[in-house]
Amino acid sequence: MLGNDVFIAFSNKKTSLSIAKTAISSGFNAVCAVLTAGGLKQHLGFYGSGIVICGCQFSDENINELLDEIPEGFNIILIGTPAQLAYCDSERAVKLAVPINTGELICYMDMLRSELPESSRKRSDGDRMLIDKAKKFLIMHYNMTEPQAHRFLEKKSMETGRTMAETAKKILN
């Protein structure tokens, strides 16, 4: 099934395995449950897309550096304390503060699965052009990067219950 691959990385082995168990019981394919940023990046290199669920602290790499190195085809759920999440400056990550509700985590995983790049290929050419045009508008007028503009469109779409194309149209009007 599209977008079922989940990559889990926490410095705590018990947390990694608990999240993996939740993912598997919810119909996802837990590709890996690793303890380091390096281990996560090594696994991601073999896949084009999926969902990364990770903590905020690793012994081998700063979280902001790690998030910058995760390829665009992956959606990210970042779990940590409010202070840890505030330190993370990535616009790509959905941030969940501990303690997390398992149902909420599964809901976000389902939502992000449907937003993975492969699913965007189902959009019409007109919708893709509209979304690209809105991203360019956000980049030019609000000094966003392309990933920030994309994530902004995704978040606004989720908040309003509209498709990304509908949200793009609203922004351009």
Secondary structure by P-SEA (a helix, b strand, c coil): ccccbbbbbbccaaaaaaaaaaaaaaccccccccccaaaaaaaaccccbbbbbbccccccccaaaaaaaccccbbbbbbccaaaaaaccccccccccccccaaaaaaaaaaaaaacccccccccaaaaaaaaaaaaaaaaaccccaaaaaaaaaaaaaaacccaaaaaaaaac
